[in-house]
Amino acid sequence: MASASIGGLLFSSAALIAALSLSAEGFVAPSSHASLARSYAPASDSSPSALYNRQARRKDKKKKKKRSSLIVGDDDDEDNAPAANSQSYKKQEPILLGGGEIGFDSEVGESKIPVATSSSSQSSKSKLDQELSGERIAEEGIVGESVTSAASVSDMPLEPGMMQPDVTTIVTDPDTGIARIQQGKYVMDKVTGKAVILSSLGPEYRLAQMFPGVTPEVREQYRFDWKTVTVPEMVEQLKQACTVPLKNSQTGKEWLGVPPFPQISNPAVDFVLSNRDYLGHRMKKALGRLKLRSQSQFKKEEAAELRELWKHFLLLEDHISAPFRQIVLNAETVVGPNFGNLDMKSYCNGELFERTANYLVLKSMVAHWEKKYNDAMELDALPDDESAFMAQLYTGDPKRYLPDPPIIFRLAEVSRITSMAQQMVKAFVEEEELFDDLPAEVKFIESALSIKGGTALRQFMLEEFCPNENVDPASLREGLKRLYQQMFNMQSDPYGDLTMTLWNLCVATSVGTDEARDPYEEYIANVKGTKYENNPGFFQTYTFNHDKNSLVRFLDSSKSIEKGTAGSAEDVSRQIQGEALQLLGFSFGGGGSPNPATISADTDRVEKDYDVPEDRAIGRPHMMGWLDLLGDEELTGGKKEEFEADKWEEVKS
């Protein structure tokens, strides 16, 4: 999530209300991302529509011509259109498909709704219907997406009759024997190993858990001077705050160090909270790179200490953000099942912390589905031939290539969900009882994203928003960054798009202030060359001896396919299969006998160093070995890893 690009723009209060039947004017399509935020106006008769005439698109595909935007006309004008213009009007008239193939053919007037045969059993909900009702898409062996949460092929779905665990656990798939994740009902606090407990002292305390802070005295003690502080100074201060007296209960030895996992200290929590807007994910990256830098210079003790501090900081971040994640998870269970219900007060009302979480879920939902809409638009505009083969592969969610995709990705269906998500956010914002007392940094999101350009945004913040909300600009900027750090600890799908938008707001509002200074840049952006002496974040990478039958060697041995000379996808497939047969002794399609040339008569011989192709080696050294410097400690944290097989004993007869 370090990218600074905006995955999906959020819509401001200018988004239009439309009925679920999707009057085409109700959907405002995301535009280009050239500026930080956009203002949106109602779609007029001359504006592009998100919905397209499917029949016209198919004709365009046959002709292999670029699709043009269609002009939306009023439904009432259809019968009154002049007969002479009927043919041209049909090409512009959108069919409100409602998802999938539902709708009517403009030429023959026959319904495209599938007709059940006598042998059909009672049909289940379609994927779109499941999404629109706030349910997860049900797929065998896969956790499908919902409007507020992403699909996951790694998560283990619940079996019929199985109760959802309290916290996320690791289970073994009985069909494959592979360990998979089973999501729990509650967020687990890694420090306690149990579900997060929200305060029972009242809603004000839960809001404090959601946006934690420290007393002014503690803040004064630990706060960085951002005008002059450097990354080494921040790392050293973090290390000092995390260091506590330790004692070996068996030997009596005492020393100072970072507490063993999963223990943390109050001073460490206070330090991180005092500088939450300055630490967060950029400190995570900096610590990781510094650890790799020391490792690449074969400074084992220093690398081990940095790894210990790095992992402890990750634990602190997880612990501090756990209540926020739990409150947002609770909000998902409120918003998701009520998708499409524009009576927001009937289910989004509640205490301030609850309404804040509901808004963040709604706004994240809009950003996520707008990104999916942009992907669907791009895919729909690509030519249906071999020239766009690679673009089709890397555009959009790759889960659509699964045999039975657990996601919604087609343009007509995505546009319908996106439109309703926009309407729900607009309805929430228009309810003063729900929106008007939200935290200033949260309300600023809604106002800021309707303003074009960074200069205009900062002027609005200084002259209108801050005076109206009775907050000073520095406090608002700090609040935005703290919110960003909390959001960064959410799962990237579906919260990543809103999180990246928040980061862009943080950057734009800091221009011209001391907060615009970024001491992390030279450590994590690799902008100062490839030498240890002038790049404080540099570490030397190297190439490996890959196994003869590895995929890396296979790809290295493949013939170069220059752009424009690859031919059809079938030609590429035949070439790759032929090389796989030559290299590995089998074909991807199955069948065929092993290639005797790939079978070594002497399996015990030591292979010589692999000669890495220069275009991939790019001058890097070979087999430096520093990634193995910490040995098993890299995986086990210095503890000997125990396996069940280690306890086995030989049975003597």
Secondary structure, DSSP 8 states (H G I E B T S, - for coil): ----S-SS----TT-----TT--GGG-------SSS--------TTSB-S---HHHHHHHHHHT------B---GGGTTTS-GGGHHHHHHH------STT-SB-TTT--B-S----TT-------HHHHHHTT---EETTEE--BTTB--BSSB----TT----SB-EEEE-TTT--EEEE--SB-EETTTTEE----SS-HHHHHHHHS----HHHHHHH---TTT--HHHHHHHHHHHH-EEEE-TTT--EEEE---TT---HHHHHHHHHTTTTSHHHHHHHHHHHHHHHHHTT-HHHHHHHHHHHHHHHHHHHHHHHHHHHHHHHHHHHHGGGTT---THHHH-SSHHHHHHHHHHHHHHHHHHHHHHHHHHHHHHS-SSGGGHHHHHHSS-GGGGSSS-SS--SHHHHHHHHHHHHHHHHHHHH-HHHHTTS-HHHHHHHHHTTS-SHHHHHHHIIIIIHHHHT--HHHHHHHHHHHHHHHHTS-HHHHHHHHHHHHHHHHHHHTTSGGG--TTHHHHS--S-S-TTT-TT-----B----TTSHHHHHHHS----TT-S--HHHHHHHHHHHHHHHHSS-TTS-----GGGS-S-TTS--------HHHHTT--B---GGGTTTTHHHHTTS----GGGG------
